[in-house]
Amino acid sequence: MKIFFAGLFFAIYAGTLAAASRDDDFMAMRQAFQVGDSARVTAYAQRLRGHVLEPYAIYYQLRPQLENSAASEETINAFLKRYQDSPLSDRLQGEWLKTLGETQQWDLFASAYPDVINKDTELICYSLQKRLAANDSSAFAEVRPLWFNARDLPESCTPLFDTLVTAGVLTVEDVWTRLRLALEAGSVGVAKRINEYLPESQALNERKLASATENPLRYLEKHRREITTRADREIALFAILRLIRSSPDQAYAYWPRIREQFSEPEHSYFLVQLADQAARRLNPRALGWFMEAASTSAPVPLSDAQLGWKTRAALRAGDWNLVMESIEAMSTPEQQTGVWRYWKARALKSRGKTTEANVILAPLSTEHNFYGQLAEEELGVTIGTPAESYKPSKNEIAATERLPGIKRALALYRLNLRTEATREWVWAIRDFDDQRLLAAAEVARRNGIYDRAINTAERTVKDHDFSLRFLAPHRDAMRDILKQQELDEAWVYGLIRQESRFISDARSSAGAMGLMQLMPGTAKWVSKKMGVRKYRPALVTEVNTNLKLGTYYLKHVLTLSDNQPLLASAGYNAGPSRVSQWRDEKQPLEGAIYAETIPFNETRDYVKKVLSNSMYYARSFGHQVTALKSRLGIVASRSGGEKFSEEK
């Protein structure tokens, strides 16, 4: 018997060593691919035959061959057929199509293009090039929308635009329109490239453009009596836009000095940009400027984004009639988003049209998100009981684990190659129904890949499992920590879920680390406050250390934020000092309105999700469920003025 167990132990040990060795081979091969060492790639690929990640070995060998056209059509198609269950197939096909497009091998391109799934702008432009090369004039109608874009576009699009200019389909006015879009977005480099499409006699003076970019007010003062051409006016408008972004009030005060040199539509354009930027800065003059822009003799139509900020300004002012008017001016798709359905219903209720409001609120209340929860409460329900959870069987879970795509994803997660792993996972589950999604989510949970478990469970439409959507790992470690800091467990879990999806070694592009995504400077400051000895940055990704530091800092932010989770959530994301700046100067604000009018898109979305999450966690933990509206509370004014009135 001893011999048997010794042999078994040796077999397991040897297998573990072999697996580790092949993992090392894979990582070495990947590094060789990244530095362009094809010989080493081939050598390592030989060792990885039969390995779960063998498709990568073959891809790493094929990819360089596209650049010198060494890969044959047969070789490419063989790979695509064999590994169609991997995102590598679509990736290789897209890269091959770009090579074909660049070399104008249109027959091959035409046969392969319909099969690629992820068609980026570069590929789309090659496809349109192919159609124009075949004298398909209907492609013109698809090229034009690509032109009206503020950002830079791939080189494959340039021949399309040149063709449109030659054919007279792209006019000089179209060039001016895109030029303004680029300048409006601050994309000066893009504007310079667009400028090349203007006749030389009309083009912008790039020296003046650079001067307006560097110091807009000085430029306007120097050239305000020289605004005589269309190019001069566009540069001056660009300068005044830059001034608006730094100080709307200063820009408005300066405008009369140059106003007479601009047309009425340009005057309206200035006022719309002024009002939009003022609304984004929570400037109380924003609504007045929106009204002034609308009253000009040639008013400029507002975009959905501008109408959104007009609506937010109206919400802060308590002008429900203007809220309704602004929402109804939006495009139909924009009006159908949850945020504007909810606020339209609230505007209807303010007019006493409860029945009409409930027609909007009823379907919205079935959605599992911030506005779905608020809609429930407007109908008199506080986070109703969810549908019975679907639990996949052992056989369903085992079948999911055996799928090649899932196996590859798990292997890549094991190697901490999260980008490649996530691509494999998303590709593997892309066509799953609800029940298979929940089986996959359970596989992810069992493997400690909590972000995939949550995101996969969130994709279900009818069959749900909220215990997977709202995972709660590390509760044992959290209990004493939360008790010490006197923090609401449901709120903290709602925040961590949004911060890191419970990935303990998560790192953001900004450098935030761990479960609670602490910035290095914050972690160091907190550790000093807590008296942590022998602190070093590597400690921040340790679960217990991260939770201790993170909850201490969260408590600190909460204390600075009137002990309101809404304000503390915003402060945790954007910095505590900004929270006070976002209060109204004189009036208290309903918490939902404060949340909706947070100027930073990321923070606005973050706060809604954290507070929404906390509702689900409270129910999951068996806590007393407090209405979301109550959790949001009332946000006092900066001056601590008059009492809050919900509907004005």
CORKA-V711770 format. One line per field, one symbol per residue. ss: DSSP state (H for helix, E for strand, L for the rest). psi: psi as a letter, one per 30 degrees, with the letter a starting at -180 (. if undefined). burial: I if it has 16 or more other ideal C-beta (glycine too) atoms within 10 Angstrom, else O. Layout:
BEGIN
ss=???
psi=???
burial=???
END
This chain:
BEGIN
ss=LHHHHHHHHHHHHHHHHHHHHHHHHHHHHHHHHHLLLHHHHHHHHHHLLLLLLHHHHHHHHHHHHHHLLLLLHHHHHHHHHHLLLLHHHHHHHHHHHHHHHHLLLHHHHHHHHLLLLLLLHHHHHHHHHHHHHLLLHHHHHHHHHHHLLLLLLLHHHHHHHHHHHHHLLLLHHHHHHHHHHHHHLLLHHHHHHHHLLLLLLLLLLHHHHHHHHHLHHHHHHHHLLLLLLHHHHHHHHHHHHHHHHHLHHHHHHHHLLLHHHLLHHHHHHHHHHHHHHHHHLLLLLHHHHHHHHHLLLLLLLLLHHHHHHHHHHHHHHLLHHHHHHHHHLLLHHHHLLHHHHHHHHHHHHHLLLHHHHHHHHHHHLLLLLHHHHHHHHHLLLLLLLLLLLLLLLHHHHHHHHLLHHHHHHHHHHHLLLHHHHHHHHHHHLLLLLHHHHHHHHHHHHHLLLHHHHHHHHLLLLLLLLHHHHLLLLLHHHHHHHHHHHLLLHHHHHHHHHHHHLLLLLLELLLLLELLLLELHHHHHHHHHHHLLLLLLHHHHHLHHHHHHHHHHHHHHHHHHLLLLHHHHHHHHHHLHHHHHHLLLLLLLEEHHHHHHLLLLHHHHHHHHHHHHHHHHHHHHLLLLLLLHHHHHLEELLLLLLLLLLLLL
psi=eeeeeeeeeeeeeeeeeeeeeeeeeeeeeeeeeeggieeeeeeeeefgkflfgeeeeeefeeeffeeggfkleeeeeeeeeehfgkfeeeeeeeeeeeeeeeghieeeeeffeffkejjleeeeeeeeeeeefghjfffeffeefeeikflkllfffefeeeeeeefgfjleeeeeeeeeeeeefgieeeeeeefffkkefflkjfeeeeeeeeieeeeeeegfggifleeeeeeeeeeeeeeefejeeeeeeeefffefglleeeeeeeeeeeeeeeefghkffeeeeeeeefflfikkkkleeeeefeeeeeeefgifeeeeeeefflleeeffleefeefeeeeeefggieeeefeeeeeeffkiaefeeeeeeffgkjilkllkkkjlleeeeeeeffkeeeeeeeeeeeggieeeeeeeeeeegfgkleeeeeeeeeeeefggieeeeeeefffleekljffeeililgeeeeeeeeeefhkjeeeeeeeeeeefggjfgkklffgkkaegikkeeeeeeeeeefhklhkkeffffkeeeeeeeeeeeeeeeeefhghjeeeeeeeeefkeffeefflkeeklkkeeeeefgkekeeeeeeeeeeeeeeeeeeeefglkjkkeeeeeakjllffhbllkkek.
burial=OOOOOOOOOOOOOOOOOOOOOIIOIIOOIIOIIOOOOOOIIOOIIOIIOOIIIOIIIIIIIIIOIIOOOOIOOOOIOOIIOOIOIIIIIIIIIIIIIIIIIOOOIIOIIOOIIOOIOOOOOIIIIIIIIIIIOOOOOOIIOOIOOIIOIIOOIOOIIOIIIOIIOOOOIIOOOIIIOIIIIIIOOOIOOIIIOIIOIIOOOOIIOOOIIOIIIOOIIOIIOOIOOOIOOOIIIIIIIIIIIIIIOOOIOOIIOIIOOIOOOIOOOIIIIIIIIIIIIIIIIIIOIIIOIIOIIOOIOOIIOIOOOIIIIIIIIIIIIIIIOIIIOIIOIIOOOIOOOOIIIIIIIIIIIIOOOOOOIIOIIOOIIOOOOIIIIIIIIIOOOOIOOOOOOIOIOOOIIOOIIOIOIIOIIIIIIOIOIIOIIIIIIIIIIOOIOIIIIIIIIIIIIOIOIIIIIIIIIOIIOOIIIIIIIIIIIIOOOIOOIIOOIOIIIIIIIIIIIIIIIIIIOIOOOOOIIIIIIIOOOIIIOIIOOOOIOOIOOOIIIOIOIIIIIIIIIIIIIIOOIOOIIIIIIIIIIIOIOOIOOIIIOOIIIIIIIIIIIIIOOOIIOIIIIIIIIIIIIIIIOOOOIOOIIOIIIIIIOOOOOOOIOOOO
END
